[in-house]
């Protein structure tokens, strides 16, 4: 009984946060491009962050997040994005990879060709 009420509240909050947009569909190991709305003063622009999804946390709750990693000028950069956020404009899947782990934290130690994932 209580679980149904909590699920209903979560669904309402997700619908409110997404503003009628579709929930992005991707999984761990996919190469994605995340378009984020950035507010600078009174202006708003959209900035893309492309990389590999190394973790998804939170399941179906309204506090679900996903972590995207990329190599920028030889330095690994990771960003954690809330899945149900009004600041996420859209998420595009560029490539999908076959992975056998739920979290790809081992990619942090790998560089170059060793850090490649097998394409589907």
C-alpha positions in Angstrom: 0.0 0.0 0.0 2.7 2.4 1.0 4.9 1.3 -1.9 2.2 2.2 -4.4 1.9 5.6 -2.9 5.6 6.2 -3.1 5.7 5.0 -6.7 2.8 7.4 -7.6 4.6 10.3 -6.0 7.9 9.4 -7.8 6.0 9.2 -11.1 4.4 12.6 -10.6 7.8 14.2 -9.7 9.4 12.6 -12.8 6.7 13.9 -15.1 6.9 17.3 -13.6 10.7 17.4 -14.0 10.7 16.1 -17.6 8.1 18.6 -18.7 6.5 16.2 -21.2 9.8 15.1 -22.7 10.5 11.4 -23.2 12.9 9.6 -20.8 16.2 9.0 -22.5 16.9 5.3 -23.3 20.5 4.1 -22.9 22.6 1.7 -20.9 26.0 1.3 -19.4 28.7 1.1 -22.1 26.9 3.3 -24.6 28.7 6.3 -26.1 26.3 9.2 -25.6 26.1 12.9 -26.2 24.4 14.8 -23.4 23.0 18.2 -24.2 22.8 20.3 -21.1 21.2 23.7 -20.7 23.6 26.2 -19.1 22.4 29.5 -17.8 24.9 32.4 -18.0 23.4 35.6 -16.6 20.2 36.2 -18.4 21.1 34.0 -21.4 20.7 30.3 -21.8 22.6 28.0 -24.1 22.9 24.3 -24.8 26.3 22.6 -24.3 27.1 19.0 -25.4 29.2 16.6 -23.3 30.1 13.4 -25.2 31.5 10.3 -23.6 30.9 6.8 -22.4 28.3 5.9 -19.7 30.2 4.1 -17.0 27.5 3.9 -14.3 23.7 4.3 -13.8 22.5 4.7 -10.2 19.1 5.1 -8.6 17.0 2.8 -10.8 13.5 4.2 -11.5 13.5 6.7 -8.7 13.3 10.4 -9.3 16.9 10.8 -8.0 18.4 8.5 -10.6 21.8 9.6 -12.0 24.2 8.4 -14.7 27.9 9.0 -15.0 29.6 9.9 -18.3 33.4 9.7 -18.8 35.5 11.2 -21.5 39.2 12.0 -22.1 39.8 15.7 -22.6 43.4 16.8 -23.4 44.8 13.6 -21.9 42.9 14.0 -18.7 39.9 11.8 -17.7 36.8 13.9 -17.0 33.6 12.4 -15.4 30.3 14.2 -14.9 27.3 12.9 -13.0 24.0 13.9 -14.5 20.6 13.5 -12.9 18.4 11.5 -15.3 15.2 13.3 -14.6 16.4 16.9 -14.8 14.9 19.9 -16.6 18.4 21.0 -17.4 19.1 17.9 -19.6 17.9 18.9 -23.1 18.4 15.5 -24.7 20.6 12.5 -24.7 21.8 11.0 -28.0 23.2 7.5 -28.2 26.1 7.5 -30.7 27.4 3.9 -30.3 26.3 0.9 -28.2 28.8 -1.6 -26.7 28.5 -5.0 -25.3 29.5 -5.0 -21.6 29.4 -7.6 -18.9 29.4 -5.3 -15.9 27.0 -2.9 -14.3 29.7 -0.4 -13.5 32.7 0.3 -15.7 34.9 1.9 -13.2 37.9 -0.2 -14.5 38.0 2.2 -17.5 39.5 4.8 -15.2 42.9 3.0 -15.2 42.9 2.1 -18.9 44.0 4.4 -21.7 44.3 4.1 -25.5 43.3 0.9 -27.2 42.9 -0.9 -23.9 40.0 1.3 -23.0 37.9 0.3 -26.1 34.6 -1.5 -25.6 33.3 -4.2 -28.0 30.7 -2.8 -30.4 27.3 -4.5 -30.6 
